[in-house]
Amino acid sequence: MEINANQFSNREITVTYDPTVCTNAGRCARELSDVFRNSVIPWIDIDGASSDKIIEQVKKCPSGALKFYHNQKMAV
């Protein structure tokens, strides 16, 4: 069975989460609980903190289940 990574976006970044790779979601929930919530679906609230704080937490992911990229800015 193939499970696609979940994607969560705001204006600046997109965070992807692959539950098949995750080894310790509790760490994220402890360290940035306004974004990574154990008891709520979807468990990632991309608007729960600044993009910089989310990026900092994603970089701490020991398994690589969380990744991020900067969204392209559209010309107006």
PyMOL CGO cylinders between C-alpha atoms (Angstrom):
from pymol import cmd
from pymol.cgo import CYLINDER

trace = [
    CYLINDER, 0.00, 0.00, 0.00, 1.44, 3.37, -1.00, 0.3, 1, 1, 1, 1, 1, 1,
    CYLINDER, 1.44, 3.37, -1.00, 0.95, 6.31, 1.35, 0.3, 1, 1, 1, 1, 1, 1,
    CYLINDER, 0.95, 6.31, 1.35, 1.67, 9.78, 0.03, 0.3, 1, 1, 1, 1, 1, 1,
    CYLINDER, 1.67, 9.78, 0.03, 3.39, 12.33, 2.23, 0.3, 1, 1, 1, 1, 1, 1,
    CYLINDER, 3.39, 12.33, 2.23, 1.06, 14.94, 3.69, 0.3, 1, 1, 1, 1, 1, 1,
    CYLINDER, 1.06, 14.94, 3.69, 1.60, 18.55, 2.62, 0.3, 1, 1, 1, 1, 1, 1,
    CYLINDER, 1.60, 18.55, 2.62, 0.83, 21.67, 4.63, 0.3, 1, 1, 1, 1, 1, 1,
    CYLINDER, 0.83, 21.67, 4.63, 1.42, 25.15, 3.18, 0.3, 1, 1, 1, 1, 1, 1,
    CYLINDER, 1.42, 25.15, 3.18, 1.30, 28.79, 4.16, 0.3, 1, 1, 1, 1, 1, 1,
    CYLINDER, 1.30, 28.79, 4.16, 2.35, 31.74, 2.02, 0.3, 1, 1, 1, 1, 1, 1,
    CYLINDER, 2.35, 31.74, 2.02, 6.07, 31.17, 2.64, 0.3, 1, 1, 1, 1, 1, 1,
    CYLINDER, 6.07, 31.17, 2.64, 6.74, 27.45, 3.06, 0.3, 1, 1, 1, 1, 1, 1,
    CYLINDER, 6.74, 27.45, 3.06, 5.35, 23.98, 2.50, 0.3, 1, 1, 1, 1, 1, 1,
    CYLINDER, 5.35, 23.98, 2.50, 5.99, 21.24, 5.05, 0.3, 1, 1, 1, 1, 1, 1,
    CYLINDER, 5.99, 21.24, 5.05, 5.73, 17.61, 4.01, 0.3, 1, 1, 1, 1, 1, 1,
    CYLINDER, 5.73, 17.61, 4.01, 5.27, 14.72, 6.41, 0.3, 1, 1, 1, 1, 1, 1,
    CYLINDER, 5.27, 14.72, 6.41, 5.76, 11.06, 5.58, 0.3, 1, 1, 1, 1, 1, 1,
    CYLINDER, 5.76, 11.06, 5.58, 4.20, 8.93, 8.34, 0.3, 1, 1, 1, 1, 1, 1,
    CYLINDER, 4.20, 8.93, 8.34, 5.87, 5.78, 7.01, 0.3, 1, 1, 1, 1, 1, 1,
    CYLINDER, 5.87, 5.78, 7.01, 9.29, 7.25, 7.86, 0.3, 1, 1, 1, 1, 1, 1,
    CYLINDER, 9.29, 7.25, 7.86, 8.48, 8.98, 11.17, 0.3, 1, 1, 1, 1, 1, 1,
    CYLINDER, 8.48, 8.98, 11.17, 10.10, 7.45, 14.25, 0.3, 1, 1, 1, 1, 1, 1,
    CYLINDER, 10.10, 7.45, 14.25, 9.28, 9.99, 16.98, 0.3, 1, 1, 1, 1, 1, 1,
    CYLINDER, 9.28, 9.99, 16.98, 6.37, 12.41, 16.36, 0.3, 1, 1, 1, 1, 1, 1,
    CYLINDER, 6.37, 12.41, 16.36, 6.24, 13.08, 20.10, 0.3, 1, 1, 1, 1, 1, 1,
    CYLINDER, 6.24, 13.08, 20.10, 9.43, 15.13, 19.87, 0.3, 1, 1, 1, 1, 1, 1,
    CYLINDER, 9.43, 15.13, 19.87, 7.83, 17.62, 17.50, 0.3, 1, 1, 1, 1, 1, 1,
    CYLINDER, 7.83, 17.62, 17.50, 4.68, 17.78, 19.61, 0.3, 1, 1, 1, 1, 1, 1,
    CYLINDER, 4.68, 17.78, 19.61, 6.73, 18.53, 22.74, 0.3, 1, 1, 1, 1, 1, 1,
    CYLINDER, 6.73, 18.53, 22.74, 9.00, 21.12, 21.18, 0.3, 1, 1, 1, 1, 1, 1,
    CYLINDER, 9.00, 21.12, 21.18, 6.48, 23.03, 19.01, 0.3, 1, 1, 1, 1, 1, 1,
    CYLINDER, 6.48, 23.03, 19.01, 3.04, 21.99, 20.20, 0.3, 1, 1, 1, 1, 1, 1,
    CYLINDER, 3.04, 21.99, 20.20, 1.19, 24.89, 18.54, 0.3, 1, 1, 1, 1, 1, 1,
    CYLINDER, 1.19, 24.89, 18.54, 2.10, 23.38, 15.17, 0.3, 1, 1, 1, 1, 1, 1,
    CYLINDER, 2.10, 23.38, 15.17, 2.58, 19.66, 15.77, 0.3, 1, 1, 1, 1, 1, 1,
    CYLINDER, 2.58, 19.66, 15.77, -0.46, 18.38, 17.68, 0.3, 1, 1, 1, 1, 1, 1,
    CYLINDER, -0.46, 18.38, 17.68, -0.82, 14.74, 18.75, 0.3, 1, 1, 1, 1, 1, 1,
    CYLINDER, -0.82, 14.74, 18.75, -4.56, 14.73, 19.39, 0.3, 1, 1, 1, 1, 1, 1,
    CYLINDER, -4.56, 14.73, 19.39, -5.88, 16.73, 16.41, 0.3, 1, 1, 1, 1, 1, 1,
    CYLINDER, -5.88, 16.73, 16.41, -6.27, 15.84, 12.74, 0.3, 1, 1, 1, 1, 1, 1,
    CYLINDER, -6.27, 15.84, 12.74, -4.62, 17.19, 10.70, 0.3, 1, 1, 1, 1, 1, 1,
    CYLINDER, -4.62, 17.19, 10.70, -1.81, 17.02, 13.19, 0.3, 1, 1, 1, 1, 1, 1,
    CYLINDER, -1.81, 17.02, 13.19, 0.19, 19.85, 11.59, 0.3, 1, 1, 1, 1, 1, 1,
    CYLINDER, 0.19, 19.85, 11.59, -1.21, 23.39, 11.93, 0.3, 1, 1, 1, 1, 1, 1,
    CYLINDER, -1.21, 23.39, 11.93, 1.04, 25.35, 9.59, 0.3, 1, 1, 1, 1, 1, 1,
    CYLINDER, 1.04, 25.35, 9.59, -0.38, 28.63, 10.95, 0.3, 1, 1, 1, 1, 1, 1,
    CYLINDER, -0.38, 28.63, 10.95, 0.48, 27.75, 14.57, 0.3, 1, 1, 1, 1, 1, 1,
    CYLINDER, 0.48, 27.75, 14.57, 3.89, 29.45, 14.52, 0.3, 1, 1, 1, 1, 1, 1,
    CYLINDER, 3.89, 29.45, 14.52, 6.14, 31.56, 12.32, 0.3, 1, 1, 1, 1, 1, 1,
    CYLINDER, 6.14, 31.56, 12.32, 7.70, 29.94, 9.29, 0.3, 1, 1, 1, 1, 1, 1,
    CYLINDER, 7.70, 29.94, 9.29, 11.14, 30.41, 10.86, 0.3, 1, 1, 1, 1, 1, 1,
    CYLINDER, 11.14, 30.41, 10.86, 10.16, 28.46, 13.99, 0.3, 1, 1, 1, 1, 1, 1,
    CYLINDER, 10.16, 28.46, 13.99, 8.61, 25.69, 11.88, 0.3, 1, 1, 1, 1, 1, 1,
    CYLINDER, 8.61, 25.69, 11.88, 11.74, 25.43, 9.73, 0.3, 1, 1, 1, 1, 1, 1,
    CYLINDER, 11.74, 25.43, 9.73, 13.90, 25.25, 12.86, 0.3, 1, 1, 1, 1, 1, 1,
    CYLINDER, 13.90, 25.25, 12.86, 11.80, 22.35, 14.19, 0.3, 1, 1, 1, 1, 1, 1,
    CYLINDER, 11.80, 22.35, 14.19, 11.66, 20.50, 10.86, 0.3, 1, 1, 1, 1, 1, 1,
    CYLINDER, 11.66, 20.50, 10.86, 15.46, 20.61, 10.69, 0.3, 1, 1, 1, 1, 1, 1,
    CYLINDER, 15.46, 20.61, 10.69, 15.55, 18.72, 14.03, 0.3, 1, 1, 1, 1, 1, 1,
    CYLINDER, 15.55, 18.72, 14.03, 13.56, 15.77, 12.63, 0.3, 1, 1, 1, 1, 1, 1,
    CYLINDER, 13.56, 15.77, 12.63, 15.80, 12.75, 13.23, 0.3, 1, 1, 1, 1, 1, 1,
    CYLINDER, 15.80, 12.75, 13.23, 14.11, 10.46, 10.70, 0.3, 1, 1, 1, 1, 1, 1,
    CYLINDER, 14.11, 10.46, 10.70, 13.66, 12.84, 7.78, 0.3, 1, 1, 1, 1, 1, 1,
    CYLINDER, 13.66, 12.84, 7.78, 9.87, 12.36, 7.87, 0.3, 1, 1, 1, 1, 1, 1,
    CYLINDER, 9.87, 12.36, 7.87, 9.44, 16.13, 7.99, 0.3, 1, 1, 1, 1, 1, 1,
    CYLINDER, 9.44, 16.13, 7.99, 10.79, 18.26, 5.17, 0.3, 1, 1, 1, 1, 1, 1,
    CYLINDER, 10.79, 18.26, 5.17, 10.14, 21.80, 4.01, 0.3, 1, 1, 1, 1, 1, 1,
    CYLINDER, 10.14, 21.80, 4.01, 10.67, 24.00, 1.02, 0.3, 1, 1, 1, 1, 1, 1,
    CYLINDER, 10.67, 24.00, 1.02, 10.18, 27.67, 0.31, 0.3, 1, 1, 1, 1, 1, 1,
    CYLINDER, 10.18, 27.67, 0.31, 7.22, 28.46, -1.92, 0.3, 1, 1, 1, 1, 1, 1,
    CYLINDER, 7.22, 28.46, -1.92, 7.86, 30.39, -5.10, 0.3, 1, 1, 1, 1, 1, 1,
    CYLINDER, 7.86, 30.39, -5.10, 6.74, 33.99, -5.01, 0.3, 1, 1, 1, 1, 1, 1,
    CYLINDER, 6.74, 33.99, -5.01, 4.36, 34.95, -7.77, 0.3, 1, 1, 1, 1, 1, 1,
    CYLINDER, 4.36, 34.95, -7.77, 5.01, 38.21, -9.65, 0.3, 1, 1, 1, 1, 1, 1,
    CYLINDER, 5.01, 38.21, -9.65, 2.17, 40.69, -9.30, 0.3, 1, 1, 1, 1, 1, 1,
]
cmd.load_cgo(trace, "trace")
